Amino acid sequence: MSFETGYVGLTDPDWYSFLQSRSKVDEVNFWQPHGDRAFRAINRGDLFFFKLRAPFKSLVGFGFFQRYESLPAWLAWDCFGEMNGAQTYEEMIERICSLRGEKSSEQLAGDFRIGCIMISAPVFFKPDEQIAPPTDWAKSGIQQGKRYDLRAGEGMRIMTECFARAQSGSRYWNIERGIAAEESPRYGNPTTITPRLGQGLFSLEVRDAYHGACAITNEHSSPVLEAAHIVPYARGGLHRVDNGILLRRDLHRLFDLGYVTVSSDYRFRVGSRLRQEFNNGRLYYELNGQSIHLPGQTQLQPNKEYLEWHEQTLFKG
């Protein structure tokens, strides 16, 4: 694929510094302090460039725009954690509240929504690798971001320079293939680029697929719902929606430990070990054998091979 449109967003230096110091950042949440203005400047898969605020002004990286959503601050942290550009939830909330100009006890508790521009496969440049900003950027300091045509002018320049930086080293790791043909000086030839989902985007897309309801109990209380991997990520499972099931938190824990499973015919099963080891589990056994709620789109439903792997490998039947 070739890129035609990109967006340069004004970036907080602390957000950049924190993320640039991390290794293998597979996604980031480029949050906005207020969640009342939807981001529609570019489409999914388009390039999003990070430009530091004054007095620094340079371009410090880029990634692939995946989605925008207005989320409660607590959910943004639950999904993205440190990929929000902060070491702790409290640090993130303090920074957001400072930018919002609101520091009441309710605000500091994170009981508000923020805009979340979700970027996959980001690359962050080291301080000595930063790129000159677009020459046509507004001098006033008011401009927060700008869309660019990447086929000519400053848009093509910043894309070409960013791709050249990203070719070096092993930083560009969270894609299926390299970002551009090395023989192409302008990186304008068609290329195949498939950024992989990170944990945060996986979580949100699984929530969407199940319409925010637990697949077993139909519970809709968002704070107690989590996206469970069928094949764990640590054991080679991918952040794919068909490798996920939305579960209530206690069921997620039991699923990961193998006390419960979902069979390839989409039925919830509870193993005998739960009763044997804890002399309990009545509430869970009442759910045994029932069909789970499935996403409407077949391609989003749990992959049967993954379910068979979980039942055969992890389940304590």
N, C-alpha and C positions, 0 to 999 in steps of 0.2 A: 504494500500500500504506500501511497505517497501522501504527504501532509500538505493541506492547503491553508488551514486556519489554526492559529494559536492564540494564546492569551498570556499577557504579562501581568502578574499580580504583585502588588506592593506587599513586601514581606517584612515581618518583625525580625530584627537582628538576633534577638534572644532565641526565637523559634528556630531560625537557621542554625545558629551556633550549637544548640543542643542536638539537633538532628544530624548535623554534619559530623559530630563527634561519635555518632553511633555507627556500628558496622551492620551491614545487610539490613537496611531499612527497606521493607518491601511495600510500604504504603504510608501515607501521611494524611492527617486531617488538617487542611488549610482552613482553620476556622475563622469566622467573622463574629465580632462581639455581639452583634444583633442578628436575630434569625428572622427578620421581617421582610427581607428583600431577596427573592430567589435569584440564583445565578443561572442565567440562560445564554451567556455570551458565546459558548462553544458547545460542541456535541461530544458525546462519549467517545473516547479514543483520541481526541484532539490533544495537542501539546499544551501544557500549562507551564509557564516559566516563572521562576522566583526572582524578584528584583528587590533588593534591600531598600529600606527607607533611607532618607537623607540622615546623616551626611555621606553615607557609604555609596548608595545608588547603583552599585554594580549588579549584574545577573549572577546568581550563585547556584543555579541548578534548574532542573525541570523534571516533569513527569507526565503521566497520561491521565487526563481528566476521566473520571468514571461516573460520578453522580453528585448531585447536590441534594441536601435535605436539611430542613430545620429540625434540630434534635434537642431534647432536654440535655443540659450540660452533663448530667450524671450518665446519660446513655452514651454520649460521645466519648466519655472517659471509659465506660465499660467496654465499648467496642474497640477503641483505638489505644487506650492507655498512654504510654510514653510517646506514641506516634502522634499525639497532639502537640508535641514539642515542649513537654514539661516532664519533670521527673516524678511529680506527685500530682494527685487530683487537686490538693489544696493550692499548689503552686499555679496550676492552670486556672483555677477559679479566681485566685487573687489577681492574676494578670488580666483576665477578662473583665473582672469588676472594675479594675483601674481604668481600662479603656472605655468601659461603659459609663464611668463616673458614678457608680453606685456601689456602696459598701455597707449596706444594711445587713443585719444578721440573716435575713431571708435570702438576700443576694449571695452572701458568702456561703450559704448552704447549697448553692448551685441550683436553686429552684427557678430556672428560667431557660429559655431556648436560645441556641446559638446557630448561626449559619455554618454548615459543614460542606466544604468543597473537598471531595475525596479524590485523592491522587494515588494512582498505583505506580509501581516500579520507579520511584523517584531517584534521581542522581543529584548529589550535592557536591559542589566543587570546593576544594580547599581554598583558603584565602589567597594564595598566590596563583590560583587558576581562574579566578573570577573574570567575567566577560564584561566589556564595556556596555553600558545600557543603550537602548535605542536613542538615536540622536534626535528623534522627533518627540521625545517624552516631554510633557508639559513642564515648564520651569517653575510654575507657581507652587508646586507641592500639594495641590489639591487633588490631582489625579490619583485614583486608587488602583486603576488597572486599565488595560487597553487591549483590544483585539487586533491581531495583525494578520495580514496576508503573507503566508510563508513562501509564496512562489516568486517574490521579488522584493527589492529594497531592503529595509531594515529587518523585516520579518525573515527573509531568506538568510540574511547575515547571522542573526542571532541563532537561528536553527542550525545552520552549518557549523558555527563555532561551538555550540553546545554539543552537537553530535560528535565533533572531533574530540572534545574533552572526554566525553563518555566512552569513547573507544579505548582509552588508555586504562590499564589496570583491570581489576576484577569487580569494579563497583557496579557495573550494569549486569546484574545477575538474575533479576526477577522477571525474565522474559523467556519466550520459547526459542527465539533466535536472536542474532546480533541485530543492531538497530539499523544498519545501512551497509551497502556494499562498499568495501574498502577502496575499490577501484574508482568509485564515483566521487570526484572532487567536490561536487555540490550536494551530494547525498540526495539527488533528485530522482534516482531510479526507483521503480516500484520495489518495495521490500515487504517482508512478512514479519509483523511485530505483534505478539500476543502477550501483553502484560498479564501476569498471574494475579489473582486476587490475594490480598493479605487477610489476616484474621478479622480485622474490622469490617471490611467490605463483605467478606464471607458471612459474618454475623448478621449484617443488615439485609443481605439478599436472601438468606434463609428465613429471616423474619418476614420479609415481603412474600416469599413463596408460600408460607403457611398462614398468611394474613394475620400475623401477630397472635396466633393461638397455639398452645401446646398440642402436638400431634396425638398425644395419648389422652389428656384430660380436657382438652379444649379450653384450658385456662387462658384468659386474656390479660392478666395483670403483668404488664411489661417488665417491671423490676425483677420478677422471679423467673423470667424466661431466658433461656440460653440456647445458642446454636451448638449442637453436639456434632462432632465428627463421627462418622461410622467407622472408617479406618482412621485411627489417630494420626495427626500430622507428624508426630514423632516417629511413627512407624511407616512413613511414606505416603500417608493419605494427603490429598490435595485440598485446598480451600475451594472446593467446588460445591455448588448447591446440591447436586445429586449425591454428594458425600456428606450431607448434613441432614439433621432432623431438629426441629425446634421442640425443646423439652422444658418442662418445669425443672427448676434447679436441682431438686432432690432426685428426680428421675435421670437427669443428666449425670449426676454423680454415680448413681447405681449402674447406668449404662456404660460409663467409662470403666467401671470396676468389674463389669461382666455379670453382675447379679441379675440384670434384665437384658433383653435383646428385642429386636424386631425381626421376625422371620421373613423369608423372601416372598411370602404371600401376604406381607404387610399386616401381620398380627403381632401384638405385644405379648411377650412371654416373660414370665418370672421364674427364675431357677429355684430349685429346692434348697440351695445353699443359703439363701436369705433366711429361711426359717430355721435351718439347722444351726447356723452360726450365731444368730441373734435372737432366736426364739420369738420372732416377731414378723412383721411384714404384712399383717392382715389387710391393710389398706391397699397394698400393692397387688396382693393375690386376688383381690376383688376385680382388678383390671385385667387379669391374666386371660389371654385368648381373644381379647376384643380387637377389632380392626382399627388401625390408626387412621387419622385424618390425613389426606394426601393433598399436595398441591394440584391444582387443576391442570397445569401443563405437564404432559408426560415427561418431558426432558428435565423437569425440576424434581420429579419424584425420586425417592431413594433408589440408587442403583442396586439391582438385585445381587450382583456379584459382590458388591461391598457388604450387603447384609449377610450373605452366606459366609463371607470371611469373618465378620463379627461373631456370628453364631457358632462357627466352627473353631475360632481361635480364642475368643475372649469370654464367651458365655459360660457361666458356671451352672450348667443345666442340672 
